[in-house]
Amino acid sequence: MRTWRWSLPIKVIIGENALKEVPSVLALLGAKNILVVTDEIVFEIVGKHLIEDLTRQRIKSHTVFVRNSSVQEYERIAAKALDLNVEATIGLGGGRSIDAAKYASYKTGKKFVSIPTSISHDGVASPTVSLKKPDKYPLSIMAKAPDAVIVDLNVIIKAPKRLLASGFADILGKIISTKDAMLAYNLGEEVSLTAIKLAETAANLLVEHVSEISGFGKKGVEILAEAAIMCGMATSINGNTQPVSGSEHLFSHALDIVSVGKKSLHGEQVGIGTILMAPLHRVSWRMIRRLLKKVNAPVTAEDIGATEEEVIKALTLAHKIRKRITILGSTGLTREAAERLAMLTKVIKPSK
Ligand SMILES: [Zn+2]
């Protein structure tokens, strides 16, 4: 039997003006010397004010800008955190800033506070750091779960709608990943049923409240943030991404490998992957497509700037991406099956 170790945030704050609570959260974590990991744009809009606020509260803060998402860059930031002897790193911004801060905390053993300025994927509260190997294969490191997550809704509603729609699509994908995880569970793998249920609940929230979410107003982004945080917790509880990353993610990773000049966002690709895998799990692909369209997320190869050939290739390659039980099995899809599936779900146009 496996021993389960849940590492969950001790504080999650979601609300308007939640940024005002950063000093009290840092006090709770016992952090008086901190490193804010962010980028120039977010620093101008949000970071400057946050640091002024922290200084007023006698919290010493340093700032570092993340330049890219390479291991070397993340190592540079971790070394800086160590150099400055900070007690916490704050990831302020999008996925890259949050991942870099998470990595630095993991390497230095210090506290980590996640402050997303958008919800473009499910990583805002997850313990994993996503990296790409030189061959473009995905590498996800179990770093550490955030000690606190602070989501300021006044900030999130200003995020580009395209990013929020991408986050919606990434979380909607849990309809498929949880079914893949259940399949693995039924085949005898040790997967946490609680983690599966949590991820399922996150996806169901989106299905049931799509109308409130679609305009990405305050209520909408609140629901989206809650769902994203639940997915992060599901990963922490399971100790890996299995409940939140199934065949729909394998398709997206495969597309990263086969596509030349990537133009789409992670969540957008996962959304297409979700449509594609739906028939294999006897889920209505029409429903998935309708939900994605409602938030203006892409639903076809053309929408994400991929060619039909790339989609078919990615489908036949998906099962080889990582060793994980999914509906694709160990042999995957043949070219004919892939083509049929992509046409059936309208991801590519029917052949002339
Ligand atoms: Zn994802």
Residues whose N, C-alpha, C, O or C-beta is under 5 A from the ligand:
A	BS01	ZN	H121 D170
